[in-house]
Amino acid sequence: VRFLATVASEGGAAPPIRPRIDQPQRIHIVIPAVSALAQNFPNPFNPETWIPYELAEANHVTISIHDPHGRLVRTLELGHREAGQYLTQESAAYWDGKNHLGERVSSGIYFYRIQAGDFQSTRKMIVLK
C-alpha cells in the first residue's frame, strides 16, 4: 500500500516552466508503506547493474554483495536516504560489477543484501559474460 503526498503552497496553480520563488509549486512524493528490495536490472548483467529499493522511512542504507559461498565481494555505502522510491536508473543503487579491489567479478550467481535501519532483505542476481 502506498500513498501520495502532495505538497503545494497557497494558490494551488500549476507552476510555469521557469517558476519564480514566490509562485506556488507542487511536489509529488510517493512514500511506500513498507520498505522493499526489488530485482536488479538488467539481470543477468554484464558489466553493470542497478539495484532498486523503496524506503518507508529515512535511514542509512548499505547494500552488500556476496558470492555464492557467502563471502563479501563489495559494499555499497549509500548513506542517509529519505523515505521514498529509488526505482529508476537515476536513483537506484549502482554496482559496476567490481569487487572491493576494483577487479571485475567472474560470471555466476551473486546475492545482494540491503540494510536500512531494522529493514534487511536479500535477493539473487547473475553476472553473465
Residue, then its C-alpha position, 0 to 999 in steps of 0.5 A: v500500500r502506498f500513498l501520495a503526498t502532495v505538497a503545494s503552497e497557497g494558490g494551488a496553480a500549476p507552476p510555469i516552466r521557469p517558476r519564480i520563488d514566490q509562485p506556488q509549486r507542487i511536489h509529488i512524493v510517493i512514500p511506500a508503506v513498507s520498505a522493499l528490495a526489488q530485482n536488479f536490472p538488467n539481470p543477468f548483467n554484464p558489466e553493470t547493474w542497478i539495484p532498486y529499493e523503496l524506503a518507508e522511512a529515512n535511514h542509512v542504507t548499505i547494500s552488500i554483495h556476496d558470492p555464492h559461498g557467502r563471502l563479501v565481494r563489495t559494499l555499497e555505502l549509500g548513506h542517509r536516504e529519505a523515505g521514498q522510491y529509488l526505482t529508476q536508473e537515476s536513483a537506484a543503487y549502482w554496482d559496476g560489477k567490481n569487487h572491493l579491489g576494483e577487479r571485475v567479478s567472474s560470471g555466476i550467481y551473486f546475492y545482494r543484501i540491503q540494510a536500512g535501519d531494522f529493514q534487511s532483505t536479500r535477493k539473487m542476481i547473475v553476472l553473465k559474460 
